[in-house]
Amino acid sequence: MGGHLSAQELDAQDGLRNFRNEFHLPVASATGADLLGSSGVDEPITYLVGNSLGLLSKRSQQLINEELSVWATRAVEGHFNHPKHREWLSITDKLRPTLAELVGAYENEVACMGTLTANLHLLMNSFYKPSKERYKIICEAKAFPSDQYAIKSQIASHGFNPVEALIEISPRQREHILHEADILAGIEEHGDTTAVVLFPAVQYYTGQWFPMEKITRIAKAKGCIVGFDLAHGIGNVPMKLHDWGVDFAVWCSYKYLNSGPGGIGGLFVHSKWETDYPPKYHGWWGHDPKTRFKMPPDFVGVPGAAGFQQSNPSGLLAAALLGSLQLFAEAGGITALRAKSIRLTGYLESLLVQSKHFVPSERISLNNEERKKTGFTIITPQNSDERGAQLSLLWPSGEGMMQRVFTGMRSRGVLGDERNPDVIRFSPVPLYNSFADCERAARVLEEVLDLAEAPFK
Ligand SMILES: *Cc1c(COP(=O)(O)O)cnc(C)c1O
């Protein structure tokens, strides 16, 4: 990628480059980077962790400040009477059009609410209806722990045994990413006894973007309910949940959507299920807004995904997300961002594979002893259709290498993130990362590895 062009030239050609200026870049003192000593100023670091916590946009900061000011000057009146017309009563309505676009849904199919794991339980409460004949849940073996806890506790709460009812699709021996054929074969094999197939859009550890449409098609043909966890997918890769016929999905917004720590989450419920899978546990925010404040004793649900809302949402968190989503829209939406993302991740990959410490992917199944002598490999799929904005570098086990490399890079002002047991993730985010960021990360990685003692000789 990029051919002979330098990072500076690639940045100069990038029509989205100015969006970087819309964000606060973390500074050297935050990570104890040595940059501080050389220049005397608190320089921005190279931040490649947008898959974990997206950066604060100046727009979000401004909107939060405005909400604070409305709270200060109008207090409870802000719910109904807001100088910026973001009445807290209905502020999430302002977010739903962009959220719907990001996941490929109709507006009434999405709700901006809650947090990911809680939303997952909420939707499982409606969609996981196990019977003696059909009770299993199919997921991937390396699912994010919170999802595993949620799934297992859902199974147990219905009186089934997770050991038997949870079907986990595993990578092949010594491999890290799942073969599409193995996922589809697992669904074929267990589909008739499976109630729900639940997959992430993008796997948090490997960065693998699963074939969502195919998984949905095969699982639906088997009569299963299909849900997706979009934690690492929303704002990262384009989706068409409605057209694909996905039944439900949940997400958080503090990763690629930059809503801030613990930001407001969301969920998707396909419109075909309005009557068959209504919300099971009600709250006043799922009640018809026309009569909500008449405080009637009986629940009348809002049609669509909004009926799953329980509590009144945080105006501050909604404003934080709104600022970032405005930038998504101004940048041309997920289509424009994805086009840059493919180039950006491809560029970082092209630099990393030139490292003398890189082990080519054909040798990915090398045993640990052999990798120790040579360095890192990249376990994220090479095909851009099978990954988002992330490369996961795998280090030899048991050598403390991953930790040493991570710390070495961090002290030089390049922040990736460490994921136990053996991976460092780099996530170049098209909204605020540059080609120069990628170039610097690859350069600093090489520096750290060249300096490292054995086994890197
Ligand atoms: C980030 C992430 C979560 C986090 O869950 P919260 O409920 O927001 O704390 C859950 N699942 C996956 C797959 C994630 O990547």
The ligand as an SDF file (V2000), in Angstrom:
LIG
                    3D

 15 15  0  0  0  0  0  0  0  0999 V2000
  -15.5360   -3.5540   24.8500 C   0  0  0  0  0  0  0  0  0  0  0  0
  -16.3590   -4.7850   24.8550 C   0  0  0  0  0  0  0  0  0  0  0  0
  -17.3120   -5.0200   25.8590 C   0  0  0  0  0  0  0  0  0  0  0  0
  -17.4850   -4.0640   27.0000 C   0  0  0  0  0  0  0  0  0  0  0  0
  -18.7200   -4.2320   27.6290 O   0  0  0  0  0  0  0  0  0  0  0  0
  -19.3640   -3.0690   28.5360 P   0  0  0  0  0  0  0  0  0  0  0  0
  -20.6380   -3.6410   28.9510 O   0  0  0  0  0  0  0  0  0  0  0  0
  -19.4470   -1.8340   27.6680 O   0  0  0  0  0  0  0  0  0  0  0  0
  -18.4300   -2.8120   29.6670 O   0  0  0  0  0  0  0  0  0  0  0  0
  -18.0820   -6.1750   25.7750 C   0  0  0  0  0  0  0  0  0  0  0  0
  -17.9180   -7.0510   24.7580 N   0  0  0  0  0  0  0  0  0  0  0  0
  -16.9980   -6.8650   23.7810 C   0  0  0  0  0  0  0  0  0  0  0  0
  -16.8670   -7.8450   22.6800 C   0  0  0  0  0  0  0  0  0  0  0  0
  -16.1850   -5.7350   23.8130 C   0  0  0  0  0  0  0  0  0  0  0  0
  -15.2750   -5.5540   22.8610 O   0  0  0  0  0  0  0  0  0  0  0  0
  1  2  1  0
  2  3  1  0
  2 14  2  0
  3  4  1  0
  3 10  2  0
  4  5  1  0
  5  6  1  0
  6  7  2  0
  6  8  1  0
  6  9  1  0
 10 11  1  0
 11 12  2  0
 12 13  1  0
 12 14  1  0
 14 15  1  0
M  END
$$$$
